[in-house]
Amino acid sequence: METNEIRINGDRLWQRLMTMAQIGATAKGGVCRVTLTDEDKAGRDLFVNWCEAAGLTITVDEMGNIFGRRAGQNNDLPPVLAGSHLDSQPTGGKFDGVYGVLAALEVVETLNDHNLITEAPLEIVSWTNEEGARFTPAMVSSGVWAGLFSLEYAYGREDKNGRFLGDELQRIGYKGELPAHHRPLTAAFELHIEQGPILEYEGRQIGIVTGVQGARWYHLTIPGKESHAGSTPMNVRHDPVKTAVSLLGRAYAIAEKYEPDIRLTFGDLRPSPGVVNTIPGELLVTVDLRHPSEAVLDEVEGLFTKLAEEHGAKLVNIWTSEAVVFAEKCVQAVETAVSITGYSARRITSGAGHDSVYLSRVAPTSMIFIPCADGLSHNELESATQEDVVAGANVLLHAVLAAAQP
C-alpha cells in the first residue's frame, strides 16, 4: 500500500473516545474530568496504559505533562509532536482536548499496523490543566514548558478549596522528574473540535488553522451621579446607563466596519450601588475585543478610547493575549494532508485559546479543526460525528507524515 493510501482505524479511535468518556461521565452525556482530580488521574492512567501497549516510551515532566515517544529511523532529528489535553470543564464534553490526544495515539497505532517507521521520531503529548477550570490561568503547563511561567508560579496556583497545583500533582502521582522546559521540535500539531459554528455552517469537514485571534479585555467605567429614582426628573439626571446606551451602540457600529473577523462582547454590566430605586453613580462594563490582526486591534482600541472620552468615560486594558500566526510550513503540511485525503476544507482562525498558542512561541506549530454540532463546546451536549472525527485524524496522520519524512 502506498503511504498516501493509509488511513486510520476509525472504529478503534471512536471506541477509545467513548471509553475515555466513561471516566467522569455526567448524566447529560458529558464529562467532568477536572484537572488533577481522581477522575483526571484515572483518565491519565488509561491513556498511559494504551500508549505503553502501543510500544511508546512514557515520560512525565515536572508539570505532569505526559509524553509518549515512538522512535524514528534517525533519532537525532527533533521529534514531531502531536496532542492536546485530557482535562475537562466541570460540565464538559466528550471531545474537547481528549480528541487531539487520542487521535495522536491512533496515528501511532496506524503506523504500527503498517510497520511504517518515520524518519524523525514521533511524540504524543497530553498537557496538564489546559482548561484552567480548577487552577488559573488556563494552559499553565504548556506555558511553563514554553518558558512563559515559572515552575514556582505554576505550583503555587490555588483552587477554591485551598489546594495547590503542585501538591495535587504529587497526590495523584503525576509530578514527574523530567524538566518542564521546551526542546527542539521538527513540528507540532493539535487536532481539536472547532468550538464554533463556521465549519458546520459551511458544510466543511476540516479547518486548516492559520493562527489564533488576539484578545484584549477592558474595563469601561462610565461616571454618573447617585440620586433618588422617584424624585429626580429625567432631564437633570446624570445617568451612566443612559450614556452607555449611546456609547455601546456607537461601539457596535465601529465594530461592524471590521466584520467578519472582529468579535466584540460586553459581557458584564455592573451599576453601582446596584439598587432598584437609585440612579447609579457609576457603571462598569467589561469589554472583550478580538481579531486575528494586532494592527486592527490597535486601531479599534484607539477608536474605542476616543469614543469613551467623548462620553466622559474611561477605557482601561486589563488583559491582553496577542494574536498568533502559526508556522506556514506546518499549515502547508496540513494542506498537503487535506489534498491527499480529499476532505472539504478551508483556512480558519481559532477563536479560542489552546496549548498551541504557547507552543507556537518555541516550535513550528499548527492546528486542525473539525466541526462540532451547533458550535457547542464546554458543554455536556458537545457533539461530533464519527465521520468528522475520522476525517480529522486522517488529516493529522498525513500532516505528521509530511513533517516527519523530510
N, C-alpha and C positions, 0 to 999 in steps of 0.2 A: 504494500500500500504506500502511495506517495504521501509525504508529510502533509501536504495541503489537504489531503482527504481525511486526515484523522479528525475524529470528533469525540467529545467527552461522553461518558456514560450518564445520560440524563436521569435514568431511574435511580442510580446509586446516589447521585447528588441530591435528588429530591427526597429520597428516603432519609438521608442523613440530616437534611434540614428539618424534616418532620420529627425525627428522633431527638435532635437537639431542642426543638421547640417544646418537648415534653418536660424539660427541666425548667421549672419556674412557670409552667403553663397557668394561664388565667382562665376564668370562667367564660370570658368573651372571645376566647381563641387567640389571645396574645401571649406575651411572656413578661415575667418580672424576674430578671436576672441581673439585678443591680450590682455594680462593681464591688468585688471583694466580699460579697455575701457568701453564704454557704451554697446558694444556687449558682453563683458565679464559679465557685470552686468546682462544683460538680460538672459544669459545662467545660471548664478548663481540663479537668481530668479526662473527660470523654474525648475531647479534641486531641490531647496528648496521646491517649491510647490509640486513636485512629492513625495519628502521624507515625507512631512507632511501628504499627502494623504495616505501614506503607514503606518502611525502611528509612525513615528520616531520623537524623540525629537532632535531639532536642536540647536546646539551651534556654535558660531563663535569666533575664538580666535583673539588675537591682530594682527596677520598677515593675517587675512581674511581666514584662513583655516576653512572649513566648516565640521562639524562633525554631522552625523545623528545616533542616538543611538536607538537600539532595546533592550529592557530589556530581561534578561535571567532568568532562574529558580533560579540561585544563583548570584545575582548582586554584591556580594562581590568578585567574581572572576574578574581578569583583562579581558577586552574585547578582542575579536578577531576583528582586523581591516582589512578592505579591501577598496581599492580605488585607485585613481591616480590623474589626474588633468583635468580641463576644458579649460584652456587657450590654444591657438594655436600659431603657427607661422603666420606671415603676409600672407603667401601663404601656409597654412597648409591643412591637410586632415581631413576627417570625423571621423577618428578612433583613432588617436594618443592621448592618455590620456583619452579622454571622454569615450572611450570604457570601460576602467577599472572602471570608476566611475559608469556608468550606469549598467554595469554588476553586480557590488556590490549591487546596488539598486534592480536589478532583483533577486538576491539571496534572499534578504529580502522579496520581493513580493511573491516569490515561497514558502518560509516558511510560509508566511501569508496564502497563498492559501491552504496549507496542515495543518494549525493550529498546526505547529510544533514550540515549544519553545526550544531553545538550552539551555544547562546548563549554559554556560558563555554568557554574553551579547555580542551583535554584534555592531560594529560601521562602518559606511561608511565615507570616508574622500575624500574631494577634496582639494588638496594642491594649494596654490597660487603661481603663477609665476614659474612653473616648467620649462617652455621653456627658460626664460631669454631673450626673443626676444626684450622686451622693457626695462626691468631693469636687468642689470647684477649684480651678476652672476646668472646662472640658478639654480633652485632648492633652492632658497634662503630661502623660507618659511619653507620647511621641514628641512633645515639647521638650522634655528633659533629654531625650535621645538626640534631638536636633540641636541642643545647646541653648534653647530659649529660657529654660527654667533650671534652677539648681536642684540637685537631689534633696538638699535640706528643705528647700521650699516645698517640694512635692510631698515629702514625708510629713511635713507639718500641716498639710491640708486636713481640716477637721469637719466631720459630719455633724448633723444637728443633735446627735446623741453624745457628742464629745469624744468620739473615737477618731484616731488619727490614721491617715492613709498608710504610713509606714508600719504601724502596729498591726493593721488589718492584713497587709501583705504577709507579714510574719505569721499571723494567726492561721491563715488558710494555706500556708506552706508554699507561697509563690514569691518570696523575697529572695531572688537569685543572687548569684555572685558575679555574673558577667557584668562588666561596666556598662551602664546605660548611656552609651556615647556612640555617636554616628561613626560609620566606617564607610569606605568606598563601596558604591553600588554601581553596577552597569546600568540598571534601570529599576524603577519601582512602579507597580500598577495596583490600583484599588478598584475593585468591582463593587457596585453599590446600586440599590434601587434609587430612582431619581429623587424621591421625596418631593415631587412636584408633578404637575399635570401635563407638561408640554409634550413629552413623547407619546403619551396615551392620546392626547388631543389630536396630534398629527398622524397617528397610526404608524409610528416608527418603533422598531424594536431596540435600537441601540443609540445611545448618546455618546458621542466622541467628545469627552470633556476637555476643553482647552484651558480651563482655569476656574478660579473661584472668585465671585464678585467681592469687591471691597465693601466693608460695612463701617458705618460711623453712627454712634449713638450720642444724643444730645439731651440736655435739659433746657427746655424753653420756659422761661419764667415771665409771666405777664402780671404786672402790678395792678392793683385795684385799691378800693377803699371800703373797709367794712362799714356796713350801715344796715339799719333795720329794713327788712324786706317789705314791711307793710306801710311804713311811714315815709319812705324816701321816693319822691317822684322819679319816673323813668328818665326824664330829661336832665337830671342833675346827678345821676349816679356815675361812679367810676367803677364800672363792672368789667372785670377781666374776662369773663365768659363772653360778653358781647364783643370785646376786642378780638377774642380768639376766633369767633365766627368769621370775621373778615380776614384775619391773619392766616388761618389754616386753609380757608378757601383759596386765597391767593397762592399759598404754598403748593396746593394741589395743581393749580393752573401752571405754575412754573414746572412742576414735575412732569406734567403731560407733554411738555415740549421735548422731553428726553426719552419718551417711550420708544420701543417696547422694553428696553433693558433696565430702566430705573425701577426701584422699589422704595416707596415712602409709606411709613406707618406711624400713626400717632397712637401708641399702644396703651397709654395710661394718662388720664387727666385727673389731677388732684387739686380741687379747690380748698382753700384754707380760709376759715376754720372748718369748712365742710358741714355747715349747719343748714337745715332746710329753710329757716326764716331769716338768714343773714346773707347779705351780699358779700361775696368773697373779697378778702383783702389781697388775695394773690391766687393765681392759677399756675400750677406746674404741669407742663405737658412733656411727655417723653417722645423723642423723635428717633426713628430708626430709618436711616438712609443707606441705600445700597446700589451699587453699579459696578460693572466689570472694569471701568476705566477710572484710575485715580484722577486724571485730568478733569473728567466730568464731575467727579465727587468734589473736587476743589472748586469748580465753577458753581455748582449748585449750592455748596456751603456758603460761598460768597454772596450769592443772591438771597439765601435764607437769612444770613446775618444782617444784610441791608434791610430786608423786609421786617425783621424783628425790631430793628432800630426805628424804623418808620412808625411802628406801633408802640413805641416806648417799652419794648420787651427786650429780653436778653437771651441769647443763644450760647450755650456753653457745651463744648465737646466733653464727653465723659468716658468714651471708649472708642478705639479705632482698630480695625483689622484691615490691613492693606490688601488690595486686590492681588490675586496670584495668577501668573501666567505659566502654564505647565510647559515642560520641555518639548520643543517641536519634534525631536526625534522620537519621543515616547508617543506623542499624539499621532505621528505618522505610522508608528508600529501598530497602533490601534486601527488606523485607517487601512493599513495593509491587511490586518486580520478581518476587517469588515469586507474587504474586497474578496478575500479567499472564501469566506463563509457565505457571502451573498445576502446578508440581512439588510433590511432598510435602516438607514441611519442618518444622523445629522450631527453637526458640531453643536455643542451646547456649553453654556457656562453654569457651573454649580451655584445654586442659591444658598446652599448650606455649607457649613464648615465640616472638614473631615481631617483625619490624621495626615492625609496627603498635603494639606496646607503647610504643615511644619516640615514634613519630609521633603517637600519641593525646595526648601531652602538649602538643603545639603546634598541632594541627589536628583538626577533626572527622573521626573515623575509625571504620571498622567492617571486619569481615571476613566472608567467605563460605566455608563448608566444603562439600566433597563427600566421600562415603565412600571409603575405601581398603581393599583386601582384608585381612581379619583385623586391621585397625588398624595394619598394619606400616608403619613409616617408618624413615629412617636405616638402610635395609636394602636389599640388592640385589634382594630379592624384592618390594619395594614395587610395588603394582599398583592401577590404577583402570580402570574400564570406559570405553570411548569414549562410551557413553550418558551416564554421570555427568559426564565431562569436558565434554561439550557442554552439559549442563544447567547446570553451574556458570557456564560462560562466558555463556550466555544470561541468567542472573540478573545477572551482572556488567554485561552490556550495558545492561540496563534500570535497574539501580541507578545507573549512570553517567549515563544519560539523565535519570533523575529528579532527580539532583543538578545536572546541567549545564543544565537548562532551567527556571530559576527563574520 
